Amino acid sequence: MDVTLHIAQDPAADALLGRSALAALTGMLLDQQVPMEWAFKGPRTIADRLGADDLDAHDIAAQDPDTFAAVLSEKPAVHRYPGSMAKRIHQLCQYLVEHYDGDAEAVWRDAETGAELLGRLEELPGFGKQKAQIFLALLGKQLGVQPKGWREAAGPYGEVKSYRSVADITGPESLAKVRAHKQEMKAAAKAAKSAKQS
């Protein structure tokens, strides 16, 4: 992996995301209940606090969970919920060590179809179907990982120029479009909920 991403809108953070499979997975894991850029800056912050150039699944999996949680909780915290996110990242790294010898890129390296890759992503701790589809779309659209049927497996996130998720962020302009789409979706969900209650 060696591409230039622009998700975190921070050169050092984006450089790590573009060269490290584990950093990209960790950013995706952190991407909930916080702004997207904040989530994807997280891997760089964690690596810096661990005194490393990159994230290492073996190293994180071997850490004491409380010690690792303290790394994420340092001010400024890596996430709104640093304790629970530290636990999830720890579990993700343990899973990668157990199933892929700590090599995060092995999750997709030899996947022959989009459906197979989606299945592997859904098996990762902290990855539900939607998160797995968004990450699959990111792999296909920006990281050149395009097994047969990847767009179909990624669902609506795989559509060309859909601006639905981080998979479509290539700079400030597309970030604004994705953010607008998310706000529209939230407003629609809120309207549907209040219509149901009335």
C-alpha positions in Angstrom: 0.0 0.0 0.0 1.4 3.3 -1.0 -1.2 5.9 -2.1 -2.0 9.4 -1.1 -5.2 9.8 0.8 -6.9 13.1 1.9 -9.4 11.9 4.4 -7.9 13.3 7.6 -7.1 16.6 5.9 -3.7 16.4 7.7 -0.6 15.5 5.6 1.1 13.3 8.3 -2.1 11.5 9.2 -3.1 10.9 5.5 0.4 9.7 4.6 0.1 7.0 7.3 -3.4 6.0 6.1 -2.1 5.7 2.6 0.8 3.4 3.4 -0.5 1.4 6.4 -3.4 -1.1 6.1 -3.7 -1.3 9.9 -3.9 2.5 10.1 -6.7 2.6 7.4 -8.6 -0.1 9.3 -8.2 1.7 12.6 -9.4 5.0 11.1 -12.5 3.2 9.8 -13.1 1.6 13.2 -12.8 5.1 14.9 -15.2 6.6 12.4 -18.4 6.9 14.4 -19.8 9.6 16.6 -16.9 11.9 15.8 -16.1 14.0 12.7 -14.5 11.9 9.9 -11.3 13.9 9.9 -10.9 13.4 13.7 -11.4 9.6 13.3 -8.9 9.3 10.6 -6.3 11.4 12.4 -6.5 8.9 15.2 -4.0 6.3 13.8 -1.3 8.9 13.5 -1.9 10.2 17.0 -1.8 6.6 18.4 1.4 5.8 16.5 3.0 9.1 17.8 2.0 8.3 21.4 3.5 4.8 21.1 6.7 6.3 19.7 6.3 4.5 16.4 6.3 5.4 12.7 3.4 3.0 12.0 0.8 0.9 13.9 1.8 -2.7 14.6 -0.9 -5.3 15.3 1.5 -7.5 17.3 2.6 -4.6 19.4 -0.9 -3.4 20.1 -2.3 -6.9 20.7 0.4 -7.5 23.3 -0.3 -4.3 25.2 -2.0 -4.3 28.5 -5.6 -3.1 27.7 -5.6 -0.5 30.5 -2.3 0.9 29.4 -3.5 1.1 25.8 -6.7 2.8 26.9 -4.6 5.4 28.7 -2.8 6.1 25.4 -6.1 6.9 23.7 -7.4 8.9 26.7 -4.4 11.3 26.9 -5.5 14.9 26.2 -6.6 15.5 23.5 -8.4 12.2 23.5 -8.2 10.2 20.2 -12.0 9.7 20.3 -15.1 10.9 22.2 -15.1 7.4 23.8 -11.4 6.6 24.1 -11.8 3.7 26.5 -14.3 1.7 24.4 -12.5 2.5 21.2 -9.1 1.4 22.7 -10.8 -1.9 23.6 -12.1 -2.3 20.0 -8.7 -1.5 18.4 -7.1 -3.9 20.8 -9.6 -6.6 19.8 -9.1 -5.9 16.1 -5.3 -6.3 16.5 -5.7 -9.5 18.5 -8.0 -10.8 15.7 -5.4 -9.8 13.0 -2.6 -11.5 14.9 -4.7 -14.7 15.3 -6.1 -14.9 11.8 -3.6 -13.0 9.6 -0.3 -13.1 11.5 -0.8 -9.4 12.2 -0.7 -8.5 8.5 -3.8 -6.2 8.0 -3.3 -6.1 4.3 -3.8 -9.9 4.2 -7.5 -9.3 4.8 -7.9 -8.2 1.2 -4.6 -9.2 -0.6 -5.9 -12.5 -2.0 -9.7 -12.0 -1.9 -11.0 -13.1 -5.3 -14.5 -11.5 -5.2 -16.1 -8.5 -3.6 -18.4 -10.8 -1.7 -15.5 -12.7 -0.2 -13.8 -9.5 0.8 -17.0 -8.1 2.3 -17.3 -11.3 4.4 -13.8 -11.0 5.7 -14.3 -7.4 6.6 -17.6 -8.2 8.4 -15.7 -10.7 10.5 -13.4 -8.1 11.9 -14.2 -6.9 15.5 -16.1 -3.6 15.4 -17.1 -3.9 11.7 -20.8 -4.3 11.0 -22.1 -4.6 7.4 -22.3 -0.8 6.8 -18.8 -0.1 8.0 -17.5 -3.1 6.0 -19.2 -1.9 2.9 -17.8 1.6 3.3 -14.3 0.3 3.8 -14.7 -2.0 0.8 -15.6 1.1 -1.2 -12.6 2.9 0.1 -10.4 0.0 -0.9 -11.9 -0.1 -4.4 -12.1 3.6 -5.1 -8.8 4.8 -3.6 -6.5 1.9 -2.8 -6.8 0.0 -6.0 -8.2 -3.2 -4.4 -10.8 -4.2 -6.9 -11.8 -7.9 -6.8 -14.5 -9.0 -9.1 -17.9 -7.6 -8.0 -16.5 -5.2 -5.5 -18.8 -2.3 -6.4 -21.9 -4.5 -6.0 -20.6 -5.9 -2.7 -20.0 -2.3 -1.4 -23.7 -1.5 -2.1 -24.5 2.2 -2.5 -21.1 3.2 -1.3 -19.5 1.6 -4.4 -21.4 3.8 -6.8 -19.4 6.2 -8.9 -19.3 9.7 -7.5 -21.9 8.9 -4.8 -20.3 11.2 -2.1 -21.9 9.0 0.6 -18.9 8.1 2.8 -15.1 8.5 3.4 -14.6 6.3 0.3 -15.4 9.4 -1.7 -13.2 12.0 0.1 -10.3 13.1 -2.0 -10.0 16.7 -0.7 -11.9 19.5 1.0 -14.5 19.8 -1.7 -15.6 16.2 -1.7 -15.4 16.2 2.1 -18.0 19.0 2.1 -20.2 17.0 -0.3 -20.0 13.9 1.9 -20.8 15.9 5.0 -23.8 17.5 3.3 -25.0 14.0 2.3 -24.7 12.8 5.9 -26.6 15.8 7.2 -29.4 15.2 4.6 -29.6 11.5 5.8 -29.8 12.6 9.4 -32.5 15.1 8.7 -34.5 12.5 6.7 -34.2 10.0 9.5 -35.3 12.6 12.1 -38.3 13.6 9.9 -39.3 9.9 9.5 -39.0 9.4 13.2 -41.2 12.4 14.1 -43.7 11.4 11.4 -44.0 8.0 13.0 -44.6 9.5 16.5 -47.3 11.9 15.4 
